[in-house]
Amino acid sequence: MDKMIAHTRMPFGLFNRFMLLALCALIIWMPIPLGSNRIWALAILEFCIVLLGVMHIGYCIKHNALLLRYRWQKYALIPIGLMLVYLCLQLLNWIPAIGTVDSYQTAQQLLKTFCYCVFILLLSQYCQNSQAMRWLLVAIIVSGCLQAFYGTLLNLLQLDISPIFGYHDGDRARGSFVYQNHFANYLALCLCIAFGWLLSELKTSKKEFDLRTMLIDLLSTLFSRKLILRLAIVIMVIGLILSRSRMGNAGFFTALGVVSLLSMFIYRRPPTLFKPLVVSIFILDLLIVGSIFGVDKLKQRLDDTSFASETRDEVVIDSIPIIQDHLFTGTGGGSFYTVFPQYQPQFYSGFYDHAHNDYIQFAVEYGLVVTGLLGLWVLYCLWLACRTMFLRNNKLYKGVAFGCAMAIVHMLIHCTVDFNLQSPANTLLFLTILTLCWLVRYLPADTHKIAR
């Protein structure tokens, strides 16, 4: 029995610290080189992930340890593992009905998916207690704040081109991303995690209603040791507003409202200042801070939105025949750009190498069966987050679960009009959040300090 325990529990030592910090560093790094959405930037990211994976395998062999400690880790990896198998089938074309029209792009997609799988494995393996999770949360929030600060600074300076990558930002903040909507989506995901962590810091003990005590508690929440988290949220909200992303902003605040309302029925003991905190996000951040940094321009973009001026809906409509012709098997991972011109009835005003709708693009490339399975996986992660909010007593895990639920709802909304899951940085951050749904549900409640 002792031998079995030794095999399933690797001691937290220097190597474990290094791996955790390396994963956190990757989270901070991945959006910096143009969202890792260029071949050279993606190659760096993939090389680092594979290198960490090889180090993990070497460590497990040397210490006779298991690659995965718990059964739930295997369940978390099953969907993306099936995705790898399906991409291999498309690339090899062994089954006549399952193939690809662009083997090069499918091979690239296979490599990306493999690296995503390795990253999830490492994340679930080395983030095994609340202390490690806090480091991971810090990395996500630091990454979001760096992007928001950089994007806001360039937008306010109104430079002709960005000083590092030489891109023209125009009147919309982009951070280090090429596409402002990817920037907005990334910030929204980081905001969700930051809000969830801040929520976990609130008191849950019930007291008799006292206006004076309530105001003091509210001020202590906003201007105490939680001030850093609160300021981080303000900084990222400013960046989100300056992106002028319509669905990025609408998706975040909708997700905040929906999950907040849902949590009223899920939480058995909601934090005492939960409602004032949510209201402060809408009033202080959206109205007051937003009015200073141009929320009126965002409102104008929303008012000016019309189907007549948009061509993204035409791309979606023109993609439907592709789905009908390849209903169950798809045309191959990463092949949208190759196959779409064959079905495009006319040229649009813009250039479209993606469907601007992740649901449509996944259905085109992988078919309805694989797309449906991936959708069920995401919804199951949302269910895990809700179960965590209902069942667990650990405040940190309950708060992070709230943030994960918010992030999933936001992504489900935003993906209807954009291709956020085609950006490596956004995809990897979203997969990190899905992994957090499993971690907060199954990690032990006790906080174990890392042994020196």
N, C-alpha and C positions, 0 to 999 in steps of 0.2 A: 504493500500500500504506500509506504514512504517513497519507494522508487517511482511509483506512478505519479505521486504529487511532484516529485523532483522533475519529472519529464514535462509536466503540464505547466509548471510555474518557473519561468526564468527569473533569476534575481535581478532586481533593478540595480544596475551598477553604472559605471562610467559609459559603457557602450550604449546602454539604454538612454542615458541622458543625451549622448551625442546624436542618436537617431531621432529622438524627439525634437531636439533643437534644429537638426537638419531639415526635418519635415516642416517645422515652423518657418525656417528661413526660406524654404521653397514657396510657401504660401505667400510670403511677403514679396518674393522675387517674381513670381509668375506673371503678374500684370504689368510689371515695369517695362519689359521690352515689347511694347506694342501689343500688350495682352497675350504675349506668346503666340500671336496669330500670324507669324511669318516663319518661313521654313527654318531659317537660322535660329530664331528664338525658340521655336518648338523643339529643334534638335538639342539645344542646350538643356531644356526642361526634361526631355525624354532621357538624355544621357544621365542626368543627375538622378532621376527616379530609378533607372535600371541599375546604376551604380549602387544606390542604397539597397535595392533588392538583392543584388549579388552579395553585398556585405551582410545582409540579414541571413541569407542562406549559409554563407560561410560561418557566421557566428553560431547558427543552429547546429551545423555539422560538428563544429569544434566542441561545443558544450553538450552535444547529444540532446538537443531540445527540439520541441515540436515547432513547425512553421506557424501553426495557429494554436492558440491556447484553448479557446472555447468553441463549443459547437455552433453558437450563434454567429460567430465570424464566418463560418462556412456558408450558413444560410444567407448572410449579407452579400456574399460574393457570388452566389449562384446566378443571379440575373445577368451580371456583367460577364460571367463565365460563359453563359449561353450565348451572349452577344459575340464573344470571341469565336465560339464554335461556328456560329452562323456566318460570320465574316470569312472564316476559313473555307466554308462550303461555297460561298459566293466566289471567292478567289480561285479555288481549285476547279470549280465547275464540274464536279463529279456527278452531281444530280442534274439532269437536263433542265428542270424547272427552276433551279437555284443557280444563278450566275451573276455576272456583272458586265456592264457595258464599258467600264473603265477600270481595268485591272490595276493601274498605277494608283489611282485615287483610293481604291478599295484596300490596297496594300498599305497605304499611308493611314487609312482609317483603322486598319487592323493593328498597326504599331501603336497608334494613339490609344486605342482601347486597351491594349495590353498594358501600357504604362499607367493608364487610369486604374486598372485592376491591381497592379502592384502597389500603387499609391494607397488605395483603400486598404489593402492587406497590411501595409506598414502602419497606417494610421490606426487601424483597429488593434494592432499588436502592441504598439508602444504608447498609446494613450489609454492607460489602464487604471487610472485613479483620478480623483478630482484635482489633485495638484497638476498632473500632466494636462488635464483638460483646460485648466486656467491658462497654462502656457499657450495652448492651441487657440483659445479665445483671444488672448492678447495679440497673437500673430495676425488673426483675422481682422481685428479692430485697428491695429497699427497699419496694416495694408490698406484698409479702407480710408483711414485718415491721411495717409501719405498721398493716395490718389486724389482725395478730395482737396487737400491743400494745394497740390501741384496744379490740378485743374482749375481751381478757383483763382490761384495766383496768376496763371497765364491769361485767364479770362478777364480779370480786372486790369492787368497790364496792357491788354489789347495789342500784343505783339503780332507782327505779320506772320512769323513762323515760330514754332516752338524751339527753344534753345538746344534741345538734346537731339530730337529726331527730325527736326526741320519740317514738321507738318503744319498746315494752316488750320487753325482752330475755328476761325470765323467768330461768330457771336455766341457760340455754344461751347461749354466746358467739355473736354474730352479726357483730361488726365493724361496718362501715357498710352491710352487706347487710340486706335485709328477711328473707330466708330463711336459716336457719342452715346448711342443707345446701349452698347456693351458697357461703357463706362457707368451709365446710370444703373444698369442691372447689377453690376458688380457692387456699387455703393449700396444699393437697396438690400442685397444679400448681407453685406457687412452690417448695415443698420439693424437688420432683424436680429442678428446675433448679439449686437451691442445692447439692444433694447431688452432682449431676453436675459442677459447677464445682469443688467441694471435691475430688472424685475426681481431677480433672485436675491438681491440685496435688501429688499424691502421687508419690514416686519410683518409677521402673520398673526401675531397675538391680537385678539379682539379686546377692545376697550370701550367703555361707555363714551357716547358722543360728547366731545368737548371741543368747541371751535378753536379755542386757544391752543390746546394740545395738538389738534389736527394741523393747524398752521405751523406750529413749531416742527412737527414731524415732517411736514411738506418741505419746509425750508432746509431742514437737516438733510433731506434726501437730495435736494438740488444743490446745496452748497456745503457739503461735508466731504468725507472721503470718497463719496460717490461722484464728486464733482468731475473727476477725470472722465468717467464714463459718460456723464451728461454732456460735457463739452465735446467729447468725441462724436456724440449723436448730432449735436448742433453743427459741427464742422462738416459731417457727411451729408446732413440735410441741405446745407448751403451748396455743396457740390452737386447734389442731386437736382436741386432747383435750377442751378446754372447750366445744367446739361440740356435744359429745355425739352427733355424727353417726356412726351405726353403720357405714354403708357408706363414708363419707368416710374414717374411720380404717382400716377393714378393707381398703379398696381401696388406700390408700397403702402400708400395710405388706405387703400381698400383692404389690403391684407391685415393691416394693423386694426382696422375697425372690425373686420370679420372674425379674426382670431380672438380679439378682446371680447367680443360678444359671445363667442363660443366658449371661451374659458370661464365665463360666468356660470355656465352649467356644468363645466368639467371640474374646476377647482373645488375641493371640499373645504379648504380654508384659504380663500384668496387674500393676497396682501392687503393690508389696511389702506394703503395709499395707491392702490392699483388704478382706480378710476381717475384720481387727480393726475397721476403720471401720464395716462393716456391722453387726457384732456390737454395737459401741458404740451404734448407733442404737437397736437393740432393747433393750439392757440399760440404758444410761444414760438415754436419752430416754423410752422407753415405760414401763419398770418404775420407775426411780428418780424421774425428773422427773414421770412420769405419776401415781405414787402420791401425790406432794405436791399435785398439781392435780386430783385426783379421777378417776383412771382407773377406780376401783372403780365410780363412778356410770355410766361408759360400759359397763363390763362388765355391770352390772345391767340396763341398757337392752337389751343384746344377749341376756341371759338371758330377759328378759321379752317378747322379740319373738315373736309368734305370728301365724299367718295369720288367726286368729279375731279378733284385735284390730286388724288392719290392713285398710284398705279400698283401699289402692293397688293390690293385686292384683286387686280387683274391677273397678277402672277399666280395667286392662289387659285383663281378660277381656271386659268389655263393649265394648271398642274393636275387638275382632277382627271383629265383623260389619261395621264401617265399612270395614276393610281388604278384606274379602271383596267388598263391593259396589263398591269403587273400587280394585281390586287393582293395576292397573298405572299409573294416572294420578293417584290421590289426589283429595282434595277441595279443594285449594288451600292455598298457603302461609299459615300463621297461622290456619287455619280450624277448628282442633280445638275451641275453645271454642264455636263456632257450631254445629258439626254433632253434637257428642257428646250434648247433651241430647235429641236426637231418638232416640238409640239407648239412652239410659240407662233401664234397667228400673225403678229405684227410686232414691230420694234417699239419699245417704250421710251419714255424720256430719260430714264435712268438705266444703269447697268445692273443686272440682277444675276449674281452667281449663286444666290441662295433664295429660298422661297419666301423669306420674311415671315415664316410661320413654321415653327419647329415641328408641329404636329404633321403638317403637310409634307415637309421635307423628309421626316422619318418614314412616313407612309410611302413616299416615292422610292426611297432608297432601300428600305428593309421590308416593306409590305405591312399589311394590317396586323398580321399575327405577332410578329416581333415587336412592332410599335405598341400593340395592346398589352403585351407582357411587360414591357418597360414602364408603361403607364400604370399598370397594377402595382409594380414594384414601388414607384414613387408614392402612390396612394397608400400602400401598406406602411411606408416610412412615416407618412402623415398620421396614420392610425397609431403607430408606435409612439409618436410624440404626444398625441392626445392621451394615450393610455398612461404615459409617464406622468403627465400633469394630473391625472386622476388617482393613480395608485401610489406613487412614490412620495416619500416624506422629505427627501433631500432637497433643500431649497435650490441649490445650484443646478441640479439635474432638471428640476421642474421648470426653472427659468430658462435654461438652455433649450428644453423641449418646446417651450412657448416660442422662442426665437426661431427654432427649426420649422415649426408649423407655419409661422409667418412667412419664412423664406420660401417654403414649398408653395403656399397659396400665391405669393407674389410671382413666382416663376411660372406657375400654371396660367396666370393671367397674362404675363408679359410675353410668353412664348406664342401667344395667339397672333402677334403682330411683328415679331422679330425672330432672329436666328441666334439667340444667346448661347445655345448649346453647340454652336459651331465655333465658338471662341474657346480655345483651350483654357485660358485663365478662368472664365466664367464657368465652364463645365467642371473643372477641377474643384473650384470653390463649392459648386452645388453638390458635387459628389462628397466633398468633405462634410457638408451639412447633412446629407443623407446618412453618412456614416455616424455622425453625432446622434442621429435619431436612435440608432442601435446602441451606441455607447451609453447614453443617458437612461436607456431602458434596462440594460442588463449589467452594467458595472456595479460592483458592490458599493454599499452606502458608506462604508467606513473609509476615511481618508488615510491612505498609507503613505508615509513619508518615504521618499526614495533613499535607499541605503547608500552610504558613501563607500 
